[in-house]
Amino acid sequence: MVYTNGKRVLELSDCEAVVTSCSYQLRYLTGIEAENGLAIVDKTGTTLYTDMRYMEAAEKFLQGTDVTPVLYNQEEILKRLSACESVGISFQQTTHAEYLTLLEAGVKLQNIDAAYDKAMSVKNDWELDNIAKACEIAELAFNALLPQIKEGMTETEVAALLEYEMRKRGAQGLSFDTIVAFGAHAAVPHHETGLTKLKFGDEILIDFGCRVNGYCSDITRTFLFGDDGKHETFKKAYACVLKAHELAKEKITAGMTGKEADGIARNYLQEQGYGGLFTHSLGHGIGLNVHEYPAVSPKSDKVLENGMVFSDEPGVYEAGKYGIRIEDTVTLKNGKVHSFMSLTDRELVIL
């Protein structure tokens, strides 16, 4: 494989060279994350500087690519960069100490966060394949989890089972800490999974995802653990959230702004009387980070493009009572939304 991402960032940066030690940017530019690693991209190609702990693996992994692994040498790195007319760095991801070291060496620095956002937001086929695999693993793991859920289990136990099922199917890590919320805990969008025990009639909200080659999946499913006949309000709200979720898939198109896309779901929920209970954005970009550019939010004027990957996750949260979120990881292809999620049920499930 040829890693063209470095060339793309370099071209968008309008700099003579690009340098980073940020872990996800290293993976984006080279395909590898290495502790204390550093990458430089210039007209000669991409160089990964690393130490002996990673050299053997890097040489094997990068064989046949346009990325050259070499042993880390700070004097060589600073000499190489100081000879450039302009060097692009991410101001958001560069530490103050690194910044000062580069300045003191006479390196002429330029902020290229916008170049990273633009380059990373549109995925190539290899990136899309990794995201698709991460989504497949997450869904298969969720389906394997459902019959294992029993009364008396804690939120933490359910989260651990789900994470095990994802690992068993090839996940290389989690996209984020798994959220499992029982009952009224689901009304807190980012509830901290704890030791609350599951009771008959509880709703369950699970927000989870895994990584494949660094790329994330993100999915949320909300369902009931038995039906105690006390969920009519919940069921009505669930139907509206599901409709908002599907409307977003149906009507979001390439060329829309994030604000326009968010408004599709938000306006529907407002019409149904839930506007004040949809307390977060419709979506966020997904890639090497589970939250990245672009935002699909009421304030975003960024234009959505083919190849972008983001979440479709409308929600309704009634404090102290219930919370509902239905989330898929989706992409834009040929101007339309295509979901990576096809193996799990979005209709209300009652265990």
C-alpha positions as CSV (number, residue, x, y, z in Angstrom):
1,M,0.0,0.0,0.0
2,V,1.1,3.6,-0.7
3,Y,0.3,6.0,2.1
4,T,-0.6,9.2,0.1
5,N,-2.1,10.9,3.2
6,G,1.2,12.7,3.9
7,K,1.4,14.1,0.4
8,R,-2.2,15.3,0.8
9,V,-1.6,17.1,4.1
10,L,1.6,18.6,2.7
11,E,-0.2,20.0,-0.4
12,L,-3.1,21.4,1.7
13,S,-0.7,23.0,4.2
14,D,1.2,25.0,1.6
15,C,4.4,24.4,3.6
16,E,7.8,23.0,2.6
17,A,7.5,20.3,5.3
18,V,5.1,18.9,7.8
19,V,6.1,17.4,11.2
20,T,4.1,15.7,14.0
21,S,4.5,13.5,17.0
22,C,0.8,13.3,17.7
23,S,-0.3,9.6,17.8
24,Y,-3.3,9.7,15.6
25,Q,-1.6,12.0,13.1
26,L,1.4,9.6,13.0
27,R,-1.0,6.8,12.1
28,Y,-2.7,9.0,9.5
29,L,0.6,9.9,7.9
30,T,2.4,6.5,8.2
31,G,-0.1,3.8,9.2
32,I,1.7,3.3,12.5
33,E,1.5,4.7,16.0
34,A,4.8,4.6,17.9
35,E,5.4,5.9,21.4
36,N,7.9,8.8,21.1
37,G,7.7,8.6,17.3
38,L,7.8,11.5,14.9
39,A,6.9,11.9,11.2
40,I,8.3,14.4,8.7
41,V,6.7,14.8,5.3
42,D,8.4,16.8,2.5
43,K,8.9,16.7,-1.2
44,T,11.1,13.6,-0.8
45,G,8.3,11.6,0.9
46,T,7.4,10.6,4.4
47,T,9.9,9.6,7.1
48,L,8.9,7.9,10.4
49,Y,11.4,8.5,13.1
50,T,11.2,5.8,15.9
51,D,13.3,3.9,18.3
52,M,14.5,0.3,18.4
53,R,11.4,-1.0,20.2
54,Y,9.4,-0.3,17.0
55,M,12.0,-0.5,14.2
56,E,11.6,-4.2,13.4
57,A,7.8,-4.0,13.3
58,A,7.9,-0.7,11.3
59,E,10.3,-2.0,8.7
60,K,8.0,-5.1,8.2
61,F,4.8,-3.1,8.1
62,L,6.1,-0.4,5.8
63,Q,7.8,-2.6,3.3
64,G,6.7,-1.6,-0.2
65,T,5.2,1.7,1.0
66,D,6.4,5.2,0.5
67,V,7.1,5.6,4.2
68,T,10.7,5.2,5.3
69,P,11.4,4.2,9.0
70,V,14.6,5.4,10.5
71,L,16.0,5.6,14.1
72,Y,15.1,8.7,16.0
73,N,17.8,11.4,16.0
74,Q,16.7,14.8,17.4
75,E,19.8,16.6,16.1
76,E,19.1,15.3,12.5
77,I,15.4,16.1,12.8
78,L,16.0,19.7,13.9
79,K,18.7,20.3,11.3
80,R,16.4,19.0,8.6
81,L,13.5,21.2,9.7
82,S,15.5,24.4,10.3
83,A,16.6,24.2,6.7
84,C,13.0,24.6,5.5
85,E,11.3,27.9,4.6
86,S,8.1,26.8,6.4
87,V,7.2,23.9,8.5
88,G,3.5,22.9,9.3
89,I,2.5,21.7,12.7
90,S,-0.8,21.2,14.4
91,F,-1.1,23.9,17.1
92,Q,-3.9,21.9,18.7
93,Q,-1.8,18.7,19.0
94,T,1.8,20.0,19.6
95,T,2.9,20.4,23.2
96,H,4.3,23.6,24.5
97,A,7.7,21.9,25.1
98,E,7.8,20.6,21.5
99,Y,6.9,24.0,20.2
100,L,9.6,25.8,22.1
101,T,12.2,23.2,21.0
102,L,11.4,23.8,17.4
103,L,11.4,27.6,17.8
104,E,14.7,27.6,19.6
105,A,16.2,25.6,16.7
106,G,15.1,28.3,14.3
107,V,12.3,26.3,12.7
108,K,9.8,28.5,10.9
109,L,6.4,27.2,12.1
110,Q,2.9,27.5,10.6
111,N,-0.4,26.2,12.0
112,I,-1.9,23.6,9.7
113,D,-4.9,22.3,11.8
114,A,-7.2,23.3,8.9
115,A,-5.2,21.1,6.5
116,Y,-5.5,18.1,8.8
117,D,-9.2,18.7,9.2
118,K,-9.8,18.9,5.4
119,A,-7.5,15.9,4.6
120,M,-8.8,13.6,7.3
121,S,-12.5,14.4,6.9
122,V,-12.7,12.7,3.4
123,K,-11.8,9.0,3.7
124,N,-10.1,6.9,1.1
125,D,-11.3,3.3,0.3
126,W,-8.8,1.8,2.8
127,E,-10.0,4.0,5.6
128,L,-13.7,3.3,4.7
129,D,-12.9,-0.5,4.7
130,N,-11.5,-0.3,8.2
131,I,-14.4,1.7,9.5
132,A,-16.8,-0.8,7.9
133,K,-15.0,-3.6,9.7
134,A,-15.1,-1.9,13.0
135,C,-18.8,-1.3,12.6
136,E,-19.4,-5.0,11.7
137,I,-17.5,-6.2,14.7
138,A,-19.5,-3.8,17.0
139,E,-22.8,-5.0,15.7
140,L,-21.9,-8.7,15.8
141,A,-20.7,-8.2,19.4
142,F,-23.9,-6.5,20.4
143,N,-26.1,-9.2,18.9
144,A,-24.0,-11.8,20.9
145,L,-24.4,-9.7,24.0
146,L,-28.2,-9.5,24.1
147,P,-29.0,-13.1,25.1
148,Q,-26.4,-12.9,27.9
149,I,-28.0,-10.0,29.7
150,K,-29.6,-11.1,32.9
151,E,-31.5,-9.5,35.8
152,G,-29.1,-8.4,38.6
153,M,-26.1,-7.7,36.3
154,T,-24.4,-4.4,36.8
155,E,-23.8,-1.8,34.1
156,T,-20.1,-2.6,34.4
157,E,-20.6,-6.3,33.9
158,V,-22.7,-5.7,30.7
159,A,-20.0,-3.3,29.4
160,A,-17.3,-5.9,30.1
161,L,-19.2,-8.6,28.2
162,L,-19.7,-6.4,25.2
163,E,-16.0,-5.3,25.2
164,Y,-15.0,-9.0,25.4
165,E,-17.3,-9.9,22.4
166,M,-15.7,-7.1,20.3
167,R,-12.2,-8.2,21.2
168,K,-13.1,-11.8,20.4
169,R,-14.1,-10.7,16.9
170,G,-10.9,-8.8,16.1
171,A,-11.3,-5.4,17.6
172,Q,-7.9,-3.8,18.4
173,G,-9.3,-1.5,21.0
174,L,-12.2,0.6,22.0
175,S,-13.4,3.8,20.3
176,F,-14.1,5.2,23.8
177,D,-15.2,3.9,27.2
178,T,-18.4,1.9,26.7
179,I,-21.5,3.6,28.1
180,V,-24.1,1.3,29.7
181,A,-27.0,3.1,31.4
182,F,-29.9,1.4,33.1
183,G,-33.3,3.1,33.8
184,A,-33.2,6.8,34.5
185,H,-29.4,6.8,34.0
186,A,-30.1,6.8,30.3
187,A,-31.3,10.4,30.7
188,V,-27.7,11.5,31.1
189,P,-26.3,11.4,27.5
190,H,-22.7,10.6,28.7
191,H,-23.6,8.6,31.8
192,E,-20.6,7.0,33.6
193,T,-21.1,3.3,33.6
194,G,-21.3,2.0,37.2
195,L,-22.5,-0.7,39.6
196,T,-26.3,-0.2,39.3
197,K,-28.0,-3.5,39.0
198,L,-30.5,-4.3,36.2
199,K,-34.2,-4.8,37.1
200,F,-37.1,-6.1,35.1
201,G,-38.7,-3.2,33.2
202,D,-35.6,-1.1,33.0
203,E,-34.6,0.5,29.8
204,I,-31.0,0.0,28.7
205,L,-29.0,2.4,26.6
206,I,-25.6,1.3,25.3
207,D,-23.2,3.6,23.4
208,F,-20.1,1.7,22.2
209,G,-17.6,1.2,19.4
210,C,-14.3,-0.4,18.6
211,R,-11.2,0.2,16.5
212,V,-9.7,-1.6,13.5
213,N,-6.2,-0.3,12.3
214,G,-7.0,2.7,14.5
215,Y,-10.3,3.6,12.8
216,C,-13.4,3.9,14.9
217,S,-17.0,2.7,14.9
218,D,-19.7,4.4,17.0
219,I,-23.2,3.0,17.7
220,T,-25.9,3.5,20.2
221,R,-28.9,1.2,20.8
222,T,-31.7,1.7,23.3
223,F,-34.0,-1.1,24.4
224,L,-36.1,-2.5,27.2
225,F,-35.3,-5.4,29.6
226,G,-38.9,-6.7,29.8
227,D,-42.0,-4.7,29.5
228,D,-43.7,-3.9,32.8
229,G,-46.5,-1.9,31.1
230,K,-45.1,1.5,32.3
231,H,-43.4,2.6,29.2
232,E,-46.0,4.2,27.0
233,T,-44.4,7.7,27.2
234,F,-41.0,6.1,26.5
235,K,-42.3,4.1,23.5
236,K,-43.9,7.2,22.0
237,A,-40.7,9.1,22.3
238,Y,-38.7,6.2,20.9
239,A,-40.8,6.1,17.8
240,C,-40.1,9.8,17.3
241,V,-36.4,9.5,17.8
242,L,-36.3,6.6,15.3
243,K,-38.2,8.6,12.8
244,A,-35.8,11.5,13.2
245,H,-32.9,9.1,12.8
246,E,-34.3,7.7,9.5
247,L,-35.3,11.1,8.2
248,A,-31.6,12.2,8.6
249,K,-30.5,9.2,6.6
250,E,-33.1,9.9,3.9
251,K,-32.6,13.6,3.5
252,I,-29.0,14.5,4.2
253,T,-27.1,15.1,1.0
254,A,-23.6,16.1,0.0
255,G,-23.4,19.9,-0.3
256,M,-25.5,20.5,2.8
257,T,-24.0,22.3,5.8
258,G,-23.7,20.6,9.1
259,K,-26.4,23.0,10.4
260,E,-28.8,22.1,7.6
261,A,-28.3,18.3,8.2
262,D,-28.8,18.7,11.9
263,G,-32.0,20.6,11.3
264,I,-33.6,17.7,9.5
265,A,-33.8,15.7,12.7
266,R,-34.1,18.6,15.1
267,N,-37.0,20.3,13.3
268,Y,-38.9,17.0,13.3
269,L,-38.4,16.4,17.0
270,Q,-39.4,20.1,17.6
271,E,-42.6,19.5,15.7
272,Q,-43.3,16.4,17.9
273,G,-42.8,18.4,21.1
274,Y,-39.3,17.1,21.9
275,G,-37.2,20.0,20.7
276,G,-36.1,21.0,24.2
277,L,-35.1,17.4,25.0
278,F,-32.7,16.9,22.1
279,T,-29.7,18.4,24.0
280,H,-26.8,17.6,21.7
281,S,-25.8,17.7,18.0
282,L,-27.1,15.3,15.5
283,G,-23.6,14.0,14.7
284,H,-19.8,14.3,14.6
285,G,-17.1,13.2,12.3
286,I,-15.6,9.7,12.9
287,G,-12.3,8.3,11.8
288,L,-9.0,7.9,13.7
289,N,-10.8,9.9,16.4
290,V,-14.3,9.1,17.5
291,H,-15.1,12.8,17.5
292,E,-13.5,14.8,14.7
293,Y,-14.2,17.2,11.9
294,P,-16.9,17.8,10.5
295,A,-19.5,18.7,13.1
296,V,-23.2,18.0,12.2
297,S,-24.5,20.6,14.6
298,P,-26.8,23.7,14.8
299,K,-23.7,25.9,14.6
300,S,-21.8,24.2,11.8
301,D,-21.5,26.0,8.4
302,K,-19.0,23.3,7.1
303,V,-20.2,21.6,3.9
304,L,-20.6,17.8,4.0
305,E,-18.8,16.0,1.2
306,N,-18.8,12.5,-0.3
307,G,-16.3,10.3,1.6
308,M,-17.0,12.0,4.9
309,V,-18.0,9.7,7.8
310,F,-20.1,10.9,10.7
311,S,-22.7,9.8,13.2
312,D,-26.5,10.0,12.9
313,E,-27.6,10.1,16.6
314,P,-30.7,12.0,17.5
315,G,-31.8,11.7,21.1
316,V,-34.5,12.6,23.6
317,Y,-33.7,12.9,27.3
318,E,-36.3,13.4,30.1
319,A,-34.3,14.1,33.3
320,G,-34.9,11.5,36.0
321,K,-37.2,9.4,33.8
322,Y,-35.7,8.1,30.5
323,G,-33.2,8.7,27.7
324,I,-33.3,7.5,24.1
325,R,-30.5,7.7,21.5
326,I,-30.3,5.8,18.2
327,E,-27.0,6.1,16.5
328,D,-25.4,4.7,13.4
329,T,-22.0,5.5,11.8
330,V,-22.7,6.6,8.3
331,T,-20.9,8.0,5.2
332,L,-21.8,10.0,2.1
333,K,-21.5,8.2,-1.2
334,N,-22.8,9.5,-4.5
335,G,-24.4,12.4,-2.6
336,K,-26.5,10.2,-0.3
337,V,-26.2,8.7,3.2
338,H,-25.1,5.1,3.5
339,S,-25.1,3.5,6.9
340,F,-22.4,1.1,8.0
341,M,-24.9,-0.5,10.3
342,S,-27.1,-3.3,8.9
343,L,-26.9,-6.1,11.5
344,T,-28.7,-4.7,14.5
345,D,-32.3,-3.7,15.0
346,R,-33.3,-0.1,15.2
347,E,-36.9,-0.9,16.0
348,L,-37.6,-1.1,19.7
349,V,-36.3,-4.4,21.1
350,I,-37.8,-5.9,24.3
351,L,-35.7,-8.6,25.8
